[in-house]
Structure formats: C-alpha cells, structure tokens
Amino acid sequence: MKNVSSLDRVNIFNNELSFLVPHDWIEEIEDDNYLYHEPGNDSGWLRVSLVTSDRGVESASDRLNRRLDTSETVVVEERTGNRILASEKEVEESGDRIHIYYWKVFNVVAPNFVYEAVFSYTVRAGRTNDEDNRKLVKIIGQVVGEAQFSPPA
C-alpha cells in the first residue's frame, strides 16, 4: 500500500451514504455492494453495503436501540452520532486464508429511518501484521465511523 496522502468523499446508494476513501482507489459495483481497492493490489478490498428501515410503529430511536442490544462494544462517534460495532475474523475462502475487518455503522435519519452501513475490509491473512495494513485499517476505521447518512430522495 502506498502512503494515503489524500482522501476523496464518495456518495453512493443514491446519495444516502457518503464517506472518505483514499484518492487513488478504484470503485467497482458488484450486486448491491460497492467495492474499493488500490489499483494493482491483490489484497485489501473494502466492501460497502447499506440497509435501511422505515417500518414499524416504534420510533426510529427505539428500533436503533433494539438493533444495538448486543454484548458487543458500541462506540459512538462524537461528531456524527453514529454507533459503530467493530469486529474481525479469519476465514478460508477458495483455499486462501483471509482476514476480514468489519464495521457496522448505525444512525437514525429523519423522519423515521434507521440506517446500517456495513463496511468490510479483506486482506490476505499473512498481511494482518504488516505496518502498512495496520495503518490503513486504522484510517478505514476512522473514516467509516464518520460516514454520513441522508434520507432517500
């Protein structure tokens, strides 16, 4: 990975979600997911999906709190009010060991929407302790935590 010198804001899912990615990363769309990666890199893919909910008689805040009723640690990003659940796991895929970092980012958007953006960053398992990877995972964790949500058009 090259040094991340600048970040660009991307707006995806009909402008319902925006966040920062490294300037030189490539965007691809696969099914209902957006993928971002450094050109020519064989490891290090950021995948983004979005789930929205506006149904039910309970308030959006109550739905959000019910979704977060978990034993996992929820971090609240101060500027945006986003609630973030972070986790990671190592799995085997097509014979390769991969390590996946996850960030589930939740927030309420007026009038009655609960948004959940799921960010996952996948690397080859042998690269998890690389200094460049650790730095990039830290940057990704910061920028996805500051993701911005907007109501549907």
DSSP file (Angstrom, degrees, kcal/mol; ACC not computed):
  #  RESIDUE AA STRUCTURE BP1 BP2  ACC     N-H-->O    O-->H-N    N-H-->O    O-->H-N    TCO  KAPPA ALPHA  PHI   PSI    X-CA   Y-CA   Z-CA
    1    1 A M              0   0    0      0, 0.0     2,-0.1     0, 0.0     3,-0.1   0.000 360.0 360.0 360.0 134.1    0.0    0.0    0.0
    2    2 A K        -     0   0    0      1,-0.1     2,-0.2   130,-0.0    36,-0.0  -0.354 360.0 -76.4 -77.4 167.2    1.2    3.4   -0.8
    3    3 A N        -     0   0    0      1,-0.1     2,-1.1    -2,-0.1     3,-0.2  -0.457  44.1-124.8 -63.3 133.0    1.1    6.2    1.7
    4    4 A V        +     0   0    0      1,-0.2     3,-0.1    -2,-0.2    -1,-0.1  -0.714  44.0 161.4 -82.4 102.2   -2.5    7.6    1.9
    5    5 A S        +     0   0    0     -2,-1.1     2,-0.3     1,-0.3    -1,-0.2   0.743  60.0  17.8 -97.2 -26.0   -1.9   11.2    1.2
    6    6 A S        -     0   0    0     -3,-0.2    17,-2.6     2,-0.0     2,-0.4  -0.996  61.3-150.5-147.3 153.4   -5.4   12.3    0.3
    7    7 A L  E     -A   22   0A   0     -2,-0.3     2,-0.4    15,-0.3    13,-0.0  -0.928   8.3-153.3-122.4 145.4   -8.9   11.1    0.7
    8    8 A D  E     -A   21   0A   0     13,-3.1    13,-2.4    -2,-0.4     2,-0.4  -0.926  19.4-122.3-117.3 143.9  -12.0   11.7   -1.5
    9    9 A R  E     -A   20   0A   0     -2,-0.4     2,-0.4    11,-0.2    11,-0.2  -0.716  27.0-163.6 -84.0 131.0  -15.6   11.7   -0.5
   10   10 A V  E     -A   19   0A   0      9,-3.0     9,-1.6    -2,-0.4     2,-0.5  -0.918   7.5-155.6-113.1 143.9  -17.8    9.2   -2.3
   11   11 A N  E     +A   18   0A   0     -2,-0.4     2,-0.2     7,-0.2     7,-0.2  -0.981  26.3 166.1-118.4 119.1  -21.6    9.4   -2.4
   12   12 A I  E  >> +A   17   0A   0      5,-3.0     5,-1.8    -2,-0.5     4,-0.8  -0.757  44.4  45.1-131.0 174.8  -23.2    6.0   -3.0
   13   13 A F  T >45S-     0   0    0     -2,-0.2     3,-1.5     1,-0.2    -1,-0.2   0.957 136.0 -46.8  53.0  56.7  -26.6    4.3   -2.8
   14   14 A N  T 345S-     0   0    0      1,-0.3   139,-0.3    -3,-0.2    -1,-0.2   0.870 108.0 -58.0  54.5  41.1  -28.4    7.3   -4.4
   15   15 A N  T 345S+     0   0    0      2,-0.2    -1,-0.3     1,-0.1    -2,-0.2   0.641 110.0 120.6  66.4  18.0  -26.5    9.7   -2.1
   16   16 A E  T <<5S+     0   0    0     -3,-1.5   134,-2.0    -4,-0.8     2,-0.4   0.683  76.2  35.7 -81.9 -17.7  -27.9    8.0    1.0
   17   17 A L  E   < +AB  12 149A   0     -5,-1.8    -5,-3.0   132,-0.2     2,-0.3  -0.999  64.6 174.5-137.8 133.1  -24.3    7.2    2.2
   18   18 A S  E     +AB  11 148A   0    130,-2.3   130,-2.9    -2,-0.4     2,-0.3  -0.995  11.4 145.8-136.9 147.7  -21.1    9.2    1.9
   19   19 A F  E     -A   10   0A   0     -9,-1.6    -9,-3.0    -2,-0.3     2,-0.3  -0.944  44.0 -87.0-163.6 175.3  -17.7    8.6    3.4
   20   20 A L  E     +A    9   0A   0    123,-0.3   -11,-0.2    -2,-0.3   126,-0.1  -0.740  34.9 177.0-100.4 143.8  -14.0    9.0    2.5
   21   21 A V  E     -A    8   0A   0    -13,-2.4   -13,-3.1    -2,-0.3    -2,-0.0  -0.955  45.6 -79.7-134.8 156.2  -11.7    6.7    0.6
   22   22 A P  E >   -A    7   0A   0      0, 0.0     3,-1.8     0, 0.0   -15,-0.3  -0.303  46.0-119.0 -55.6 139.4   -8.1    7.0   -0.5
   23   23 A H  T 3  S+     0   0    0    -17,-2.6   -16,-0.1     1,-0.3   -19,-0.0   0.824 107.5  46.3 -51.8 -43.1   -7.8    9.2   -3.6
   24   24 A D  T 3  S+     0   0    0    -18,-0.3    -1,-0.3     2,-0.1     2,-0.1   0.427  84.9 117.8 -88.8   3.5   -6.3    6.6   -5.9
   25   25 A W    <   -     0   0    0     -3,-1.8     2,-0.3    13,-0.2    13,-0.2  -0.378  61.7-125.9 -72.8 150.5   -8.6    3.7   -5.1
   26   26 A I  E     -C   37   0B   0     11,-3.2    11,-1.5    -2,-0.1     2,-0.4  -0.751  15.7-142.4 -96.4 139.6  -10.8    2.2   -7.7
   27   27 A E  E     +C   36   0B   0     -2,-0.3     2,-0.3     9,-0.2     9,-0.2  -0.874  22.6 173.4-103.5 135.5  -14.6    1.9   -7.3
   28   28 A E  E     -C   35   0B   0      7,-2.6     7,-3.2    -2,-0.4     2,-0.5  -0.951  22.4-139.2-133.3 155.8  -16.5   -1.2   -8.6
   29   29 A I  E     +C   34   0B   0     -2,-0.3     2,-0.4     5,-0.2     5,-0.2  -0.975  20.5 175.7-119.6 129.7  -20.1   -2.2   -8.1
   30   30 A E  E >   -C   33   0B   0      3,-2.5     3,-2.1    -2,-0.5     2,-0.2  -0.969  63.3 -47.1-136.3 116.8  -21.0   -5.9   -7.5
   31   31 A D  T 3  S-     0   0    0     -2,-0.4     0, 0.0     1,-0.3     0, 0.0  -0.422 122.9 -25.2  56.1-125.4  -24.6   -6.9   -6.9
   32   32 A D  T 3  S+     0   0    0     -2,-0.2    18,-0.4    -3,-0.1     2,-0.3  -0.010 122.8  92.4-104.7  29.0  -25.8   -4.4   -4.2
   33   33 A N  E <   -C   30   0B   0     -3,-2.1    -3,-2.5    16,-0.1     2,-0.4  -0.902  64.7-140.2-122.3 149.6  -22.3   -3.7   -2.9
   34   34 A Y  E     -CD  29  48B   0     14,-2.2    14,-2.5    -2,-0.3     2,-0.4  -0.903  19.7-159.6-104.1 139.3  -19.7   -1.1   -3.7
   35   35 A L  E     -CD  28  47B   0     -7,-3.2    -7,-2.6    -2,-0.4     2,-0.4  -0.946   7.4-172.5-120.8 140.2  -16.0   -2.3   -3.7
   36   36 A Y  E     +CD  27  46B   0     10,-2.5    10,-3.1    -2,-0.4     2,-0.3  -0.993  14.0 155.0-132.7 139.6  -12.9   -0.1   -3.3
   37   37 A H  E     -CD  26  45B   0    -11,-1.5   -11,-3.2    -2,-0.4     8,-0.1  -0.992  45.6 -95.9-158.9 158.0   -9.3   -1.1   -3.7
   38   38 A E    >   -     0   0    0      6,-0.6     3,-1.8    -2,-0.3   -13,-0.2  -0.576  56.4 -97.2 -73.0 136.8   -5.9    0.2   -4.6
   39   39 A P  T 3  S+     0   0    0      0, 0.0    -1,-0.1     0, 0.0     3,-0.1  -0.297 105.6   7.4 -57.1 135.7   -5.0   -0.3   -8.3
   40   40 A G  T 3  S+     0   0    0      1,-0.2     2,-0.4    -3,-0.1    -2,-0.0   0.497  94.4 134.8  74.4   4.1   -2.9   -3.4   -8.9
   41   41 A N    <   -     0   0    0     -3,-1.8    -1,-0.2     1,-0.1     3,-0.1  -0.721  41.4-164.7 -89.9 133.6   -3.2   -4.6   -5.3
   42   42 A D  S    S+     0   0    0     -2,-0.4     2,-0.3     1,-0.1    -1,-0.1   0.375  78.0  42.3 -95.7   4.0   -4.0   -8.3   -4.8
   43   43 A S  S    S+     0   0    0      1,-0.2    80,-0.2    -5,-0.1    -5,-0.2  -0.987  86.1  61.1-149.1 137.1   -5.0   -7.8   -1.1
   44   44 A G        +     0   0    0     78,-1.2    -6,-0.6    -2,-0.3     2,-0.5   0.770  50.0 171.8 109.6  75.6   -7.1   -5.1    0.5
   45   45 A W  E     -DE  37 122B   0     77,-2.0    77,-2.5    -8,-0.1     2,-0.6  -0.962  19.1-154.2-118.6 128.4  -10.7   -4.8   -0.6
   46   46 A L  E     -DE  36 121B   0    -10,-3.1   -10,-2.5    -2,-0.5     2,-0.4  -0.897  14.0-169.2-101.1 122.7  -13.2   -2.5    1.0
   47   47 A R  E     -DE  35 120B   0     73,-3.2    73,-2.4    -2,-0.6     2,-0.4  -0.914   0.8-167.4-114.0 138.8  -16.8   -3.7    0.5
   48   48 A V  E     +DE  34 119B   0    -14,-2.5   -14,-2.2    -2,-0.4     2,-0.3  -0.990  10.0 171.1-131.4 130.8  -19.8   -1.5    1.5
   49   49 A S  E     - E   0 118B   0     69,-2.0    69,-2.4    -2,-0.4     2,-0.4  -0.919  16.9-147.4-131.0 162.0  -23.5   -2.4    1.8
   50   50 A L  E     - E   0 117B   0    -18,-0.4     2,-0.4    -2,-0.3    67,-0.2  -0.995   9.4-172.5-137.2 132.7  -26.4   -0.4    3.1
   51   51 A V  E     - E   0 116B   0     65,-2.5    65,-2.6    -2,-0.4     2,-0.3  -0.986   9.5-171.8-122.3 131.9  -29.6   -1.5    4.9
   52   52 A T  E     - E   0 115B   0     -2,-0.4     2,-0.4    63,-0.2    63,-0.2  -0.917   5.2-169.5-123.0 153.0  -32.4    0.9    5.7
   53   53 A S  E     + E   0 114B   0     61,-1.7    61,-2.5    -2,-0.3    10,-0.0  -0.987  21.9 154.7-141.4 128.4  -35.5    0.5    7.8
   54   54 A D        +     0   0    0     -2,-0.4     2,-0.2    59,-0.2    -1,-0.1   0.157  48.1 104.5-135.2  18.1  -38.5    2.8    8.0
   55   55 A R        +     0   0    0      5,-0.0     3,-0.1     2,-0.0     2,-0.1  -0.534  46.7  56.3 -98.2 164.5  -41.3    0.4    9.0
   56   56 A G  S    S-     0   0    0     -2,-0.2     4,-0.1     1,-0.1     7,-0.0  -0.084  75.7 -98.5 104.9 161.0  -43.0   -0.2   12.3
   57   57 A V  S    S+     0   0    0      2,-0.1    -1,-0.1    -2,-0.1     2,-0.1   0.662  93.7  89.2 -89.8 -18.8  -44.9    1.7   14.9
   58   58 A E  S    S-     0   0    0      1,-0.1     5,-0.0    -3,-0.1     0, 0.0  -0.398  89.0 -94.8 -77.8 159.9  -41.9    2.2   17.2
   59   59 A S     >  -     0   0    0      1,-0.1     4,-2.3    -2,-0.1     5,-0.2  -0.250  29.5-113.3 -69.3 159.5  -39.7    5.2   16.8
   60   60 A A  H  > S+     0   0    0     51,-0.2     4,-2.7     1,-0.2     5,-0.2   0.883 118.8  55.1 -60.2 -38.3  -36.5    5.1   14.8
   61   61 A S  H  > S+     0   0    0      1,-0.2     4,-2.6     2,-0.2    -1,-0.2   0.902 107.8  48.5 -62.7 -41.0  -34.5    5.6   18.0
   62   62 A D  H  > S+     0   0    0      2,-0.2     4,-2.2     1,-0.2    -2,-0.2   0.908 111.9  49.1 -65.7 -41.0  -36.2    2.5   19.6
   63   63 A R  H  X S+     0   0    0     -4,-2.3     4,-2.2     2,-0.2    -2,-0.2   0.915 111.9  49.7 -63.0 -42.3  -35.5    0.4   16.5
   64   64 A L  H  X S+     0   0    0     -4,-2.7     4,-1.7     1,-0.2    -2,-0.2   0.946 111.0  48.2 -61.8 -48.1  -31.9    1.5   16.6
   65   65 A N  H  < S+     0   0    0     -4,-2.6     4,-0.3     1,-0.2    -1,-0.2   0.875 110.6  51.8 -61.7 -37.2  -31.5    0.7   20.2
   66   66 A R  H >< S+     0   0    0     -4,-2.2     3,-1.1     1,-0.2    -1,-0.2   0.899 108.4  51.3 -65.7 -39.8  -33.1   -2.7   19.7
   67   67 A R  H 3< S+     0   0    0     -4,-2.2    -1,-0.2     1,-0.2    -2,-0.2   0.812 111.9  48.0 -65.5 -29.3  -30.7   -3.4   16.8
   68   68 A L  T 3< S+     0   0    0     -4,-1.7     2,-1.9    -5,-0.2    -1,-0.2   0.384  74.5 119.0 -93.8   3.8  -27.8   -2.5   19.1
   69   69 A D    <   +     0   0    0     -3,-1.1     2,-0.3    -4,-0.3    -3,-0.1  -0.512  51.4 122.6 -70.7  87.6  -29.0   -4.6   22.0
   70   70 A T  S    S-     0   0    0     -2,-1.9     4,-0.1     2,-0.2    -2,-0.0  -0.916  75.6-119.7-146.5 164.2  -25.8   -6.7   22.0
   71   71 A S  S    S+     0   0    0     -2,-0.3     2,-0.1     2,-0.1    -2,-0.1   0.535  84.2 102.1 -86.1  -6.5  -22.9   -7.8   24.1
   72   72 A E  S    S-     0   0    0      1,-0.1     2,-0.5    -4,-0.1    -2,-0.2  -0.388  85.8 -98.7 -75.2 156.5  -20.5   -6.2   21.7
   73   73 A T        -     0   0    0     13,-0.2     2,-0.5    -2,-0.1    13,-0.5  -0.634  34.6-153.9 -78.0 125.1  -19.0   -2.8   22.5
   74   74 A V  E     -F   85   0B   0     -2,-0.5     2,-0.4    11,-0.1    11,-0.2  -0.888   5.9-159.8-101.5 126.0  -20.7    0.0   20.8
   75   75 A V  E     -F   84   0B   0      9,-2.5     9,-2.9    -2,-0.5     2,-0.6  -0.875   6.9-146.6-104.2 137.4  -18.6    3.1   20.1
   76   76 A V  E     -F   83   0B   0     -2,-0.4     2,-0.5     7,-0.2     7,-0.2  -0.920  11.1-137.9-106.3 122.7  -20.4    6.5   19.5
   77   77 A E     >  -     0   0    0      5,-2.6     4,-2.5    -2,-0.6     5,-0.2  -0.685  15.1-144.1 -78.5 124.2  -18.7    8.8   17.0
   78   78 A E  T  4 S+     0   0    0     -2,-0.5    -1,-0.1     1,-0.2    68,-0.0   0.880  89.8  44.6 -63.0 -45.4  -18.9   12.3   18.6
   79   79 A R  T  4 S+     0   0    0      1,-0.2    -1,-0.2     2,-0.1    67,-0.1   0.909 127.5  25.1 -68.9 -42.1  -19.4   14.5   15.5
   80   80 A T  T  4 S-     0   0    0     65,-0.2    -2,-0.2     2,-0.1    -1,-0.2   0.695  92.4-129.3 -97.9 -21.6  -22.0   12.3   13.7
   81   81 A G     <  +     0   0    0     -4,-2.5    -3,-0.1     1,-0.3    27,-0.1   0.527  52.0 158.5  79.1   5.3  -23.6   10.4   16.5
   82   82 A N        -     0   0    0     63,-0.3    -5,-2.6    -5,-0.2     2,-0.5  -0.321  37.5-138.2 -60.3 142.9  -23.0    7.2   14.5
   83   83 A R  E     -FG  76 106B   0     23,-2.6    23,-3.1    -7,-0.2     2,-0.4  -0.917  23.1-162.1-102.5 132.4  -23.0    4.0   16.6
   84   84 A I  E     -FG  75 105B   0     -9,-2.9    -9,-2.5    -2,-0.5     2,-0.5  -0.958  17.8-170.7-126.4 129.0  -20.2    1.6   15.5
   85   85 A L  E     -FG  74 104B   0     19,-2.4    19,-2.9    -2,-0.4     2,-0.4  -0.981  17.2-169.2-112.0 120.8  -19.7   -2.1   16.1
   86   86 A A  E     + G   0 103B   0     -2,-0.5     2,-0.3   -13,-0.5    17,-0.2  -0.893  16.4 148.2-113.1 141.8  -16.3   -3.3   15.0
   87   87 A S  E     - G   0 102B   0     15,-2.1    15,-3.6    -2,-0.4     2,-0.3  -0.944  21.7-157.6-155.4 174.3  -15.2   -6.9   14.7
   88   88 A E  E     + G   0 101B   0     -2,-0.3     2,-0.3    13,-0.3    13,-0.2  -0.986   8.2 179.1-156.1 157.1  -12.8   -9.1   12.7
   89   89 A K  E     - G   0 100B   0     11,-2.2    11,-3.3    -2,-0.3     2,-0.4  -0.987  23.2-129.6-155.7 160.3  -12.4  -12.7   11.8
   90   90 A E  E     + G   0  99B   0     -2,-0.3     2,-0.3     9,-0.2     9,-0.2  -0.957  34.6 164.5-115.4 133.0  -10.2  -15.0    9.8
   91   91 A V  E     - G   0  98B   0      7,-2.5     7,-3.2    -2,-0.4     2,-0.5  -0.872  36.4-112.5-139.1 169.4  -11.7  -17.5    7.4
   92   92 A E  E     + G   0  97B   0     -2,-0.3     2,-0.4     5,-0.2     5,-0.2  -0.932  31.5 178.8-108.2 132.0  -10.7  -19.7    4.5
   93   93 A E  E >  S- G   0  96B   0      3,-3.1     3,-2.0    -2,-0.5    -2,-0.0  -0.976  70.6 -17.6-135.8 120.2  -12.0  -18.8    1.0
   94   94 A S  T 3  S-     0   0    0     -2,-0.4     3,-0.1     1,-0.3    -1,-0.1   0.852 129.0 -51.6  53.7  38.0  -11.2  -20.7   -2.1
   95   95 A G  T 3  S+     0   0    0      1,-0.2     2,-0.4     0, 0.0    -1,-0.3   0.382 117.8 109.9  84.5  -4.4   -8.2  -22.3   -0.3
   96   96 A D  E <   -G   93   0B   0     -3,-2.0    -3,-3.1    29,-0.0     2,-0.5  -0.859  67.4-128.6-106.5 139.5   -6.8  -19.0    0.9
   97   97 A R  E     -G   92   0B   0     -2,-0.4    28,-2.5    -5,-0.2    29,-0.3  -0.742  34.8-178.6 -81.4 126.6   -6.8  -17.7    4.5
   98   98 A I  E     -GH  91 124B   0     -7,-3.2    -7,-2.5    -2,-0.5     2,-0.5  -0.923  21.6-142.6-126.5 154.4   -8.2  -14.2    4.6
   99   99 A H  E     -GH  90 123B   0     24,-3.1    24,-2.4    -2,-0.3     2,-0.5  -0.964  16.4-162.0-116.4 130.3   -8.7  -11.7    7.4
  100  100 A I  E     -GH  89 122B   0    -11,-3.3   -11,-2.2    -2,-0.5     2,-0.4  -0.960   5.4-161.4-120.6 125.2  -11.9   -9.6    7.4
  101  101 A Y  E     -GH  88 121B   0     20,-2.6    20,-2.4    -2,-0.5     2,-0.4  -0.871  16.3-161.8 -98.8 134.3  -12.3   -6.4    9.4
  102  102 A Y  E     -GH  87 120B   0    -15,-3.6   -15,-2.1    -2,-0.4     2,-0.4  -0.932  16.8-178.3-121.5 142.9  -15.9   -5.3    9.9
  103  103 A W  E     -GH  86 119B   0     16,-2.5    16,-2.9    -2,-0.4     2,-0.6  -0.955   8.0-165.6-134.7 118.4  -17.5   -2.0   10.9
  104  104 A K  E     -GH  85 118B   0    -19,-2.9   -19,-2.4    -2,-0.4     2,-0.5  -0.928  12.2-165.5-101.5 120.6  -21.3   -1.8   11.2
  105  105 A V  E     -GH  84 117B   0     12,-3.0    12,-2.9    -2,-0.6     2,-0.3  -0.934   7.4-174.9-115.0 121.3  -22.2    1.8   11.4
  106  106 A F  E     +GH  83 116B   0    -23,-3.1   -23,-2.6    -2,-0.5     2,-0.3  -0.849  11.3 151.6-116.6 147.6  -25.8    2.8   12.5
  107  107 A N  E     - H   0 115B   0      8,-1.7     8,-3.1    -2,-0.3     2,-0.4  -0.971  38.6-114.2-163.6 164.8  -27.7    6.0   12.7
  108  108 A V  E     - H   0 114B   0     -2,-0.3     2,-0.4     6,-0.2     6,-0.2  -0.865  26.1-166.1-102.0 135.5  -31.2    7.5   12.6
  109  109 A V  E  >  - H   0 113B   0      4,-2.5     4,-2.7    -2,-0.4     3,-0.2  -0.989  35.8 -73.0-123.8 131.0  -32.1    9.8    9.8
  110  110 A A  T  4 S+     0   0    0     -2,-0.4     2,-0.1     1,-0.2     4,-0.0  -0.274 106.0  23.3 -60.0 147.3  -35.2   11.9    9.9
  111  111 A P  T  4 S-     0   0    0      0, 0.0    -1,-0.2     0, 0.0   -51,-0.2  -0.911 132.0 -42.8 -87.0 -30.3  -38.1   11.4    9.7
  112  112 A N  T  4 S+     0   0    0     -3,-0.2     2,-0.4    -2,-0.1    -2,-0.2  -0.013  86.7 129.0-154.6  39.2  -38.1    7.7   10.7
  113  113 A F  E  <  - H   0 109B   0     -4,-2.7    -4,-2.5   -59,-0.1     2,-0.5  -0.813  37.6-159.3-105.3 140.3  -35.2    5.8    9.1
  114  114 A V  E     -EH  53 108B   0    -61,-2.5   -61,-1.7    -2,-0.4     2,-0.4  -0.983  17.7-161.8-111.3 125.3  -32.6    3.6   10.7
  115  115 A Y  E     -EH  52 107B   0     -8,-3.1    -8,-1.7    -2,-0.5     2,-0.4  -0.861  12.3-174.0-108.9 141.5  -29.5    3.1    8.5
  116  116 A E  E     -EH  51 106B   0    -65,-2.6   -65,-2.5    -2,-0.4     2,-0.5  -0.936   3.9-170.3-133.1 111.2  -26.9    0.4    8.8
  117  117 A A  E     -EH  50 105B   0    -12,-2.9   -12,-3.0    -2,-0.4     2,-0.6  -0.891   9.4-156.1 -99.1 128.2  -23.9    0.6    6.6
  118  118 A V  E     -EH  49 104B   0    -69,-2.4   -69,-2.0    -2,-0.5     2,-0.5  -0.925  11.3-175.0-109.2 116.9  -21.7   -2.5    6.7
  119  119 A F  E     -EH  48 103B   0    -16,-2.9   -16,-2.5    -2,-0.6     2,-0.4  -0.923   2.7-179.9-108.8 132.0  -18.1   -1.9    5.8
  120  120 A S  E     -EH  47 102B   0    -73,-2.4   -73,-3.2    -2,-0.5     2,-0.5  -1.000  11.8-162.7-132.9 138.4  -15.7   -4.9    5.5
  121  121 A Y  E     -EH  46 101B   0    -20,-2.4   -20,-2.6    -2,-0.4     2,-0.5  -0.980  12.6-162.5-121.1 121.1  -12.0   -4.8    4.6
  122  122 A T  E     +EH  45 100B   0    -77,-2.5   -77,-2.0    -2,-0.5   -78,-1.2  -0.887  14.7 165.6-112.6 130.1  -10.5   -8.0    3.4
  123  123 A V  E     - H   0  99B   0    -24,-2.4   -24,-3.1    -2,-0.5     2,-0.2  -0.922  47.3 -86.8-132.5 160.5   -6.8   -8.8    3.3
  124  124 A R  E >   - H   0  98B   0     -2,-0.3     3,-2.5   -26,-0.2   -26,-0.3  -0.486  44.6-119.3 -63.6 138.3   -4.7  -12.0    2.9
  125  125 A A  G >  S+     0   0    0    -28,-2.5     3,-1.4     1,-0.3     4,-0.2   0.809 109.9  61.9 -54.9 -35.0   -4.3  -13.4    6.4
  126  126 A G  G 3  S+     0   0    0    -29,-0.3    -1,-0.3     1,-0.2     3,-0.2   0.575  99.6  57.0 -69.4  -7.8   -0.5  -13.2    6.2
  127  127 A R  G X  S+     0   0    0     -3,-2.5     3,-1.2     1,-0.2    -1,-0.2   0.393  72.8  98.4-104.6   3.4   -0.7   -9.4    5.9
  128  128 A T  T <  S+     0   0    0     -3,-1.4    -1,-0.2     1,-0.3    -2,-0.1   0.823  87.7  44.6 -63.5 -30.3   -2.6   -8.5    9.0
  129  129 A N  T 3  S+     0   0    0     -4,-0.2    -1,-0.3    -3,-0.2    -2,-0.1   0.445  82.9 120.2 -95.2   0.7    0.5   -7.6   11.0
  130  130 A D    <>  -     0   0    0     -3,-1.2     4,-2.5     1,-0.1     5,-0.2  -0.413  68.8-129.8 -62.3 138.6    2.1   -5.6    8.2
  131  131 A E  H  > S+     0   0    0      1,-0.2     4,-2.3     2,-0.2     5,-0.2   0.904 108.1  52.0 -57.5 -43.7    2.7   -2.0    9.3
  132  132 A D  H  > S+     0   0    0      1,-0.2     4,-2.4     2,-0.2    -1,-0.2   0.908 110.2  48.9 -61.0 -41.6    1.0   -0.6    6.2
  133  133 A N  H  > S+     0   0    0     -6,-0.2     4,-2.8     2,-0.2     5,-0.2   0.929 110.0  50.4 -64.6 -45.0   -2.0   -2.8    6.8
  134  134 A R  H  X S+     0   0    0     -4,-2.5     4,-1.8     1,-0.2    -1,-0.2   0.907 112.0  48.2 -60.6 -41.6   -2.3   -1.7   10.4
  135  135 A K  H  X S+     0   0    0     -4,-2.3     4,-2.2    -5,-0.2    -1,-0.2   0.923 113.1  47.5 -63.6 -44.3   -2.1    1.9    9.4
  136  136 A L  H  X S+     0   0    0     -4,-2.4     4,-3.0     1,-0.2     5,-0.2   0.896 109.2  52.7 -67.0 -39.9   -4.7    1.5    6.7
  137  137 A V  H  X S+     0   0    0     -4,-2.8     4,-2.5     1,-0.2    -1,-0.2   0.891 109.5  50.7 -61.5 -38.8   -7.1   -0.4    9.0
  138  138 A K  H  X S+     0   0    0     -4,-1.8     4,-1.7    -5,-0.2    -2,-0.2   0.927 111.8  46.9 -64.5 -44.2   -6.9    2.4   11.5
  139  139 A I  H  X S+     0   0    0     -4,-2.2     4,-2.7     2,-0.2     5,-0.2   0.934 112.3  49.8 -62.7 -46.6   -7.7    5.0    8.8
  140  140 A I  H  X S+     0   0    0     -4,-3.0     4,-2.7     1,-0.2     5,-0.3   0.926 108.5  53.4 -59.8 -44.6  -10.6    3.0    7.4
  141  141 A G  H  X S+     0   0    0     -4,-2.5     4,-1.1    -5,-0.2    -1,-0.2   0.869 111.9  45.9 -58.0 -37.5  -12.0    2.6   10.9
  142  142 A Q  H  X S+     0   0    0     -4,-1.7     4,-0.9     2,-0.2    -2,-0.2   0.942 115.0  44.2 -71.0 -48.1  -11.9    6.4   11.4
  143  143 A V  H  < S+     0   0    0     -4,-2.7     3,-0.4     1,-0.2  -123,-0.3   0.871 113.3  49.2 -71.8 -34.9  -13.4    7.4    8.1
  144  144 A V  H >< S+     0   0    0     -4,-2.7     3,-1.6    -5,-0.2    -1,-0.2   0.855 106.0  58.3 -72.0 -30.6  -16.2    4.8    8.1
  145  145 A G  H 3< S+     0   0    0     -4,-1.1   -63,-0.3    -5,-0.3    -1,-0.2   0.770 106.1  50.2 -64.8 -24.4  -17.1    5.9   11.6
  146  146 A E  T 3< S+     0   0    0     -4,-0.9    -1,-0.3    -3,-0.4    -2,-0.2   0.209  82.1 140.9 -97.0  13.7  -17.6    9.4   10.3
  147  147 A A    <   -     0   0    0     -3,-1.6     2,-0.4     1,-0.1  -128,-0.2  -0.179  45.1-136.3 -55.0 150.0  -19.9    8.2    7.4
  148  148 A Q  E     -B   18   0A   0   -130,-2.9  -130,-2.3   -66,-0.0     2,-0.3  -0.939  13.1-156.3-116.8 135.3  -22.8   10.5    6.7
  149  149 A F  E     -B   17   0A   0     -2,-0.4  -132,-0.2  -132,-0.2  -133,-0.1  -0.849   7.7-171.9-110.1 144.9  -26.3    9.3    6.0
  150  150 A S        -     0   0    0   -134,-2.0     3,-0.1    -2,-0.3   -41,-0.1  -0.976  31.3-102.0-132.8 147.8  -29.1   11.1    4.1
  151  151 A P        -     0   0    0      0, 0.0   -41,-0.1     0, 0.0     0, 0.0  -0.264  53.0 -84.6 -65.4 156.6  -32.7   10.3    3.7
  152  152 A P              0   0    0      0, 0.0  -137,-0.1     0, 0.0  -138,-0.1  -0.265 360.0 360.0 -60.7 147.7  -33.8    8.7    0.4
  153  153 A A              0   0    0   -139,-0.3  -139,-0.0    -3,-0.1  -138,-0.0   0.489 360.0 360.0 -68.9 360.0  -34.6   11.1   -2.4
